Amino acid sequence: MVNGYSLDPHPRANFAKEEFAVVRIPRVKRDRVPAASVEIVADLETAIAQADPDNKFYPAKVVGPARSSEGTMLYYIIDLYSDL
């Protein structure tokens, strides 16, 4: 359970796991983002290097993917490094 959400991985996925990513979000106060707005990267340094806050791309630690109740694949934001 993450931030009160139950993670229900895609049927073909073994489990939802924590990873570093660059996420595109319209506002910093988001706790989940569509999978299409997430680019998984190797580590935090890579996420920071690829971030572009002026265009709303932020480095983050995410967990997922998980299917929402609406059937959309989502990633949940564990840490958002918006102040780097």
GISULPE-V203382 format. One record per residue. N is the residue number from 1. RES is the residue in three letters. SS is DSSP state (@ for helix, = for strand, . for the rest). PHI is phi in whole degrees, -180 to 180 (NA if undefined). NEAR is the number of other ideal C-beta (glycine too) atoms within 12 Angstrom. Layout:
BEGIN
N/RES/SS/PHI/NEAR ; N/RES/SS/PHI/NEAR
END
This chain:
BEGIN
1/MET/./NA/11 ; 2/VAL/=/-124/23 ; 3/ASN/./48/17 ; 4/GLY/./84/9 ; 5/TYR/=/-102/21 ; 6/SER/./-86/16 ; 7/LEU/./-90/27 ; 8/ASP/./-116/22 ; 9/PRO/./-62/22 ; 10/HIS/./-54/20 ; 11/PRO/./-55/11 ; 12/ARG/./-88/9 ; 13/ALA/./-87/17 ; 14/ASN/./-74/9 ; 15/PHE/./-171/16 ; 16/ALA/./-85/27 ; 17/LYS/=/-133/21 ; 18/GLU/=/-79/20 ; 19/GLU/=/-148/30 ; 20/PHE/=/-87/32 ; 21/ALA/=/-157/39 ; 22/VAL/=/-108/37 ; 23/VAL/=/-116/43 ; 24/ARG/=/-101/28 ; 25/ILE/./-134/28 ; 26/PRO/./-71/14 ; 27/ARG/./-146/15 ; 28/VAL/./-69/19 ; 29/LYS/./-84/12 ; 30/ARG/./-99/24 ; 31/ASP/./-114/23 ; 32/ARG/=/-150/34 ; 33/VAL/=/-140/36 ; 34/PRO/=/-63/25 ; 35/ALA/@/-56/28 ; 36/ALA/@/-67/13 ; 37/SER/@/-98/27 ; 38/VAL/=/-122/33 ; 39/GLU/=/-117/25 ; 40/ILE/=/-71/25 ; 41/VAL/=/-129/23 ; 42/ALA/./-69/15 ; 43/ASP/./-159/16 ; 44/LEU/@/-63/25 ; 45/GLU/@/-60/15 ; 46/THR/@/-65/17 ; 47/ALA/@/-62/30 ; 48/ILE/@/-65/24 ; 49/ALA/@/-64/17 ; 50/GLN/@/-91/25 ; 51/ALA/./-66/29 ; 52/ASP/=/-146/16 ; 53/PRO/@/-56/22 ; 54/ASP/@/-62/7 ; 55/ASN/@/-109/12 ; 56/LYS/./70/19 ; 57/PHE/=/-106/28 ; 58/TYR/=/-125/37 ; 59/PRO/=/-74/35 ; 60/ALA/=/-157/40 ; 61/LYS/=/-107/28 ; 62/VAL/=/-125/41 ; 63/VAL/=/-129/32 ; 64/GLY/=/153/37 ; 65/PRO/=/-78/32 ; 66/ALA/=/-139/33 ; 67/ARG/=/-88/25 ; 68/SER/./-78/22 ; 69/SER/./-65/11 ; 70/GLU/./-88/10 ; 71/GLY/./92/12 ; 72/THR/./-84/19 ; 73/MET/=/-84/26 ; 74/LEU/=/-129/34 ; 75/TYR/=/-117/42 ; 76/TYR/=/-101/38 ; 77/ILE/=/-84/36 ; 78/ILE/=/-88/27 ; 79/ASP/=/-136/24 ; 80/LEU/=/-115/33 ; 81/TYR/./-96/26 ; 82/SER/./-83/22 ; 83/ASP/./-105/11 ; 84/LEU/./-87/15
END
